[in-house]
Amino acid sequence: MLRIHFTHDDLTRVRIARSPDPLTETVLSLSLVRARDVGGAALEGWRSRTRRRLRPELGMLFDLASPAGAAEAPEAFLHAATDSLADSLDHTWSQPRRRWATDLRVLEYLRPKAPRWVRELHGGDREWRGLVDRRLREYHAFAVAPYWSQLLAAAHLERTGRALTVADSGLDGLLGSLHPDIRWESPVLSVPCPVDADLCLRGTGIVLVPTFFWPEPMVMTDNRGPEHPVVVHYPLARDLVTYRTVWASAAAEDQAGALVALLGATRARTLRAAADPAGTAEIARRTGTSAATASHHTTVLRAAGLLTTERAGSGVRHALTPLGQALLDDRPGAGGGEQET
């Protein structure tokens, strides 16, 4: 067990992340592909689908992860907190050289046999960074992105529930209900860990992050130093119902092959994301893209008569037109007797 000791100041600095980070989830999912004994039957269907789509050139990504999950993954890829994979990658590559150097020392300690190219990546080699960036985007597109909108919906529901717990039962109720394997006995939070250790926060507080693509609790300290908050990841999916809800989005993707062929994968996801009217930032969050990308695709879909965009306060609100709804539902002529095409 890792025993995390809170001071009074730490208890005032407990935060719940708004949502999982797409890059962190992508890197953790790499570990899941290899860790056959983690997650059981709930993850086996996803593993099978993901393995079938792996191309040989993506194999290098597994050198960034290990079946141990975040415990042995490079921290540089696990500390972003943005709404899109593109923004998280930008955050990762822009971190100062000293951060990468610290990560490299930890990597050499934990994984002394890691390939040479991983060390060169940490040393700032631009060619390796460019290649890893492309490969992560390619892998994310089929391993994580198809489930992202439903994953975010589950995360938002979870966050709302946690906020209500705080309102009803205070921090004791929140910290005592994170996961059956996490134990709260004020002022100590005990989390499963490969070693038996104690960690004193000294006023930095913690950030609670629901994580879908790693089904066990884990704690991440920050290699930059003790002045940065500790991150406690707890599983978002605690039962088969949550897993099925998220996996159901994959079934929708499979059934929408014609829509993807017509619009392209990202534009089809944008159309589906607008089925529940939302602003550009929310559409970006649901599709795992940047706000600029979401704005571009909503503009194209609006020009095609599939979306409407209206002012809503200081922002805008995108919604499906009858034609867009009919296309999404695969119901020709729905919503007003559109002519056959």
C-alpha positions in Angstrom: 0.0 0.0 0.0 1.0 3.6 -0.6 -0.2 5.7 2.3 -0.8 9.3 1.4 -0.8 11.6 4.4 -3.0 14.8 4.2 -2.5 18.0 6.1 -5.4 20.5 6.7 -4.1 22.5 3.7 -4.2 19.3 1.5 -7.8 18.7 2.3 -8.7 22.1 1.0 -6.8 21.3 -2.3 -8.6 18.2 -3.4 -9.8 18.6 -6.9 -11.7 16.4 -9.4 -10.5 16.5 -13.0 -13.1 17.7 -15.5 -12.4 14.7 -17.7 -9.8 12.1 -18.6 -6.9 13.3 -20.8 -6.9 11.8 -24.3 -3.1 11.3 -24.5 -2.9 9.7 -21.0 -5.8 7.3 -21.9 -4.1 6.5 -25.2 -0.8 5.6 -23.6 -2.5 3.6 -20.8 -4.5 1.7 -23.4 -1.2 0.5 -25.0 -0.5 -1.2 -21.7 -3.9 -2.8 -21.8 -3.4 -4.3 -25.2 -0.4 -6.3 -23.8 -1.7 -7.0 -20.3 -4.1 -9.9 -21.0 -4.7 -10.6 -17.3 -5.9 -7.0 -16.5 -9.6 -6.1 -16.8 -10.9 -9.5 -17.6 -13.8 -10.1 -19.9 -15.0 -6.5 -19.9 -11.9 -5.5 -21.9 -11.4 -8.6 -24.0 -13.6 -7.5 -26.9 -11.8 -4.1 -27.1 -8.4 -5.9 -27.0 -9.4 -8.2 -29.9 -10.7 -5.3 -32.0 -7.6 -3.2 -31.3 -5.2 -6.0 -32.1 -6.9 -6.8 -35.4 -6.3 -3.2 -36.5 -2.7 -2.9 -35.4 -0.2 -2.5 -38.3 3.4 -3.5 -37.9 4.7 0.1 -37.9 2.7 0.8 -34.8 4.6 -1.8 -32.8 7.1 0.8 -31.8 4.5 2.4 -29.5 4.6 -0.6 -27.2 8.2 0.4 -26.3 6.6 3.5 -24.6 4.4 1.4 -22.3 4.6 -1.8 -20.4 2.0 -4.2 -19.0 2.5 -2.4 -15.7 0.6 0.6 -16.9 1.4 4.1 -15.7 4.0 2.7 -13.2 6.5 2.3 -16.1 5.2 4.7 -18.7 7.1 7.9 -19.5 5.6 10.6 -17.3 5.9 13.2 -20.0 2.9 11.5 -21.8 0.8 11.3 -18.7 0.5 14.8 -17.3 -1.4 16.8 -19.9 -4.9 17.8 -19.1 -6.5 19.1 -22.3 -9.6 18.4 -24.3 -8.0 17.0 -27.4 -5.2 14.6 -28.4 -3.6 17.3 -30.5 -3.5 19.8 -27.6 -2.1 17.1 -25.2 0.6 16.2 -27.7 1.5 19.9 -28.1 1.7 20.2 -24.3 4.0 17.1 -24.1 6.4 18.2 -26.8 6.6 21.7 -25.3 7.8 20.6 -21.9 11.2 21.9 -20.9 14.3 19.8 -21.5 14.9 19.3 -17.8 11.5 17.5 -17.5 12.5 15.1 -20.2 15.9 14.6 -18.6 14.3 13.8 -15.2 11.9 11.3 -17.0 14.9 9.7 -18.7 16.6 9.0 -15.3 13.4 7.4 -14.0 13.0 5.4 -17.2 16.6 4.1 -17.0 16.0 3.0 -13.4 12.6 1.3 -14.0 13.3 0.0 -17.5 17.1 -0.4 -18.0 16.5 -2.4 -21.2 14.3 0.2 -22.9 15.2 0.6 -26.6 17.8 3.2 -27.5 15.3 5.2 -29.6 13.2 5.9 -26.4 16.3 7.5 -24.8 16.9 9.5 -28.0 13.3 10.7 -27.8 13.8 11.9 -24.3 17.0 13.6 -25.5 15.0 15.8 -27.8 15.6 14.0 -31.2 13.1 15.7 -33.6 12.8 12.8 -36.0 11.8 10.4 -33.3 9.3 13.0 -31.8 7.7 13.5 -35.2 7.4 9.8 -35.8 6.0 9.1 -32.3 3.5 11.9 -32.7 2.2 10.5 -36.0 2.0 6.9 -34.7 0.2 8.0 -31.5 -2.4 9.8 -33.6 -2.9 6.8 -35.9 -3.3 4.4 -33.0 -5.6 6.8 -31.1 -7.9 7.0 -34.1 -9.0 3.4 -33.9 -8.2 2.4 -30.3 -9.6 5.3 -28.4 -11.4 7.9 -30.5 -14.4 5.6 -31.5 -15.3 5.5 -27.8 -14.3 9.0 -26.7 -17.7 10.7 -26.8 -19.4 8.0 -24.7 -16.3 7.8 -22.4 -16.6 11.6 -21.8 -20.3 11.3 -21.1 -19.6 8.6 -18.5 -16.8 10.8 -17.0 -19.1 13.9 -16.8 -21.8 11.8 -15.1 -19.2 10.4 -12.7 -17.9 13.9 -11.8 -21.4 15.2 -11.2 -22.0 12.2 -8.8 -18.8 13.0 -7.0 -19.7 16.6 -6.5 -23.1 15.5 -5.0 -21.2 13.2 -2.7 -19.1 16.1 -1.4 -22.3 18.1 -0.9 -24.0 15.3 1.0 -21.1 13.7 2.8 -18.1 16.0 2.6 -14.6 15.0 1.7 -14.8 11.9 3.9 -17.6 10.6 1.7 -15.7 11.5 -1.5 -12.3 10.0 -0.5 -14.0 7.0 1.1 -15.9 6.0 -2.0 -13.4 6.2 -4.8 -12.9 2.5 -5.2 -13.2 -0.7 -3.1 -9.4 -1.0 -3.1 -8.8 2.6 -1.9 -9.2 3.1 1.8 -9.7 6.4 3.6 -9.0 6.7 7.3 -8.6 10.4 7.9 -6.0 11.8 7.4 -4.5 8.9 5.4 -5.6 7.7 1.9 -4.2 4.2 1.2 -3.9 3.1 -2.4 -2.6 -0.3 -3.7 1.0 0.0 -4.7 3.8 -2.5 -5.6 5.8 -1.3 -2.6 4.8 -0.4 1.0 5.5 3.3 1.4 4.3 6.6 2.9 3.9 9.9 1.1 3.4 13.2 2.9 1.7 15.8 0.7 2.7 19.0 2.7 0.1 21.2 1.2 0.2 20.3 -2.4 -3.2 18.5 -2.4 -4.3 15.9 -4.9 -6.1 15.7 -8.2 -8.6 12.9 -8.7 -8.8 11.6 -12.2 -11.3 9.0 -13.5 -9.5 6.7 -15.9 -11.1 4.3 -18.3 -8.3 2.6 -20.0 -6.6 1.3 -16.8 -9.0 -0.6 -14.6 -7.0 -0.4 -11.3 -6.3 2.5 -9.0 -2.9 4.1 -9.3 -1.0 7.1 -8.0 1.3 9.4 -10.0 3.7 11.8 -8.3 5.3 14.4 -10.5 9.0 14.0 -11.4 9.3 17.8 -11.5 9.2 18.0 -7.7 7.1 17.7 -4.5 5.5 21.2 -5.1 3.2 19.7 -7.8 0.0 17.9 -6.8 -0.2 14.1 -6.6 -2.5 12.6 -9.2 -4.8 9.7 -8.0 -6.3 7.8 -10.9 -9.4 5.7 -10.1 -11.3 3.5 -12.5 -14.2 5.1 -14.2 -15.8 1.8 -15.0 -16.7 -0.2 -11.9 -19.2 -2.5 -13.5 -20.1 -4.2 -16.8 -22.9 -1.7 -17.4 -20.5 1.2 -17.7 -18.2 -0.8 -20.0 -21.1 -1.8 -22.2 -22.3 1.8 -22.4 -18.9 2.9 -23.7 -18.4 0.0 -26.0 -21.8 0.6 -27.5 -20.4 3.6 -29.3 -18.1 1.2 -31.2 -21.1 -0.7 -32.4 -22.5 2.6 -33.7 -19.3 3.2 -35.5 -19.4 -0.2 -37.2 -23.0 0.4 -38.3 -22.2 3.8 -39.7 -19.7 2.7 -42.3 -21.6 4.3 -45.1 -21.7 7.6 -43.2 -18.0 7.5 -42.6 -17.4 6.7 -46.3 -19.6 9.7 -47.3 -18.3 12.3 -44.8 -15.0 11.0 -43.5 -14.4 9.6 -40.0 -13.9 12.9 -38.1 -16.8 14.7 -39.9 -19.1 11.7 -39.2 -18.1 11.8 -35.5 -18.8 15.6 -35.5 -22.3 15.0 -37.0 -23.0 12.3 -34.3 -21.7 14.6 -31.6 -24.2 17.3 -32.6 -27.1 14.9 -32.1 -27.3 16.5 -28.7 -27.0 20.3 -29.5 -23.8 21.8 -28.1 -21.2 24.5 -28.6 -18.0 24.2 -30.5 -15.8 23.5 -27.4 -18.2 20.7 -26.3 -18.3 19.2 -29.9 -14.4 19.2 -29.8 -14.5 17.5 -26.4 -16.9 14.8 -27.6 -14.9 14.1 -30.8 -11.4 14.3 -29.3 -10.4 17.1 -31.6 -9.2 20.7 -31.1 -11.7 23.6 -31.1 -10.3 24.8 -34.5 -10.8 21.3 -36.0 -14.4 21.1 -34.6 -15.1 24.6 -35.9 -13.9 23.6 -39.4 -16.0 20.5 -39.6 -19.2 22.1 -38.2 -18.7 24.9 -40.9 -18.6 22.2 -43.6 -21.5 20.3 -42.3 -23.5 23.5 -42.0 -22.8 24.4 -45.6 -24.0 21.0 -46.6 -27.3 21.6 -44.8 -26.7 19.0 -42.1 -26.2 21.4 -39.1 -27.6 24.7 -37.9 -25.5 27.1 -35.9 -27.1 29.7 -33.6 -25.8 32.3 -31.2 -26.0 31.3 -27.6 -24.7 34.0 -25.3 -21.0 34.6 -26.1 -20.7 31.3 -28.0 -22.7 29.3 -30.5 -24.9 26.2 -30.5 -24.8 23.5 -33.2 -27.7 21.2 -33.8 -28.8 18.8 -36.5 -31.1 19.8 -39.3 -33.9 17.3 -40.3 -31.6 16.2 -43.2 -28.7 15.7 -40.8 -30.9 13.7 -38.4 -32.2 11.6 -41.3 -28.6 10.9 -42.5 -27.5 10.0 -39.0 -30.5 7.7 -38.5 -30.2 6.3 -42.0 -33.8 7.1 -42.7 -34.1 8.6 -46.2 -36.9 11.1 -46.5 -37.3 11.5 -42.7 -38.1 14.8 -41.2 -40.0 16.5 -44.0 -40.1 14.3 -47.0 -36.6 15.0 -48.5 -36.4 14.0 -52.1 -34.7 10.7 -53.0 -31.0 10.9 -54.0 
